[in-house]
């Protein structure tokens, strides 16, 4: 994953139960 994943993609994956995507979202917004 060298490219930045669009937030909307991470959100959709998180809604489908993707814990890895949720972790990426958390990391993004902690900074």
Secondary structure, 3 states (H helix, E strand, C coil): CCCCCCHHHHHHHHHCCCHHHHHHHHHHHHC
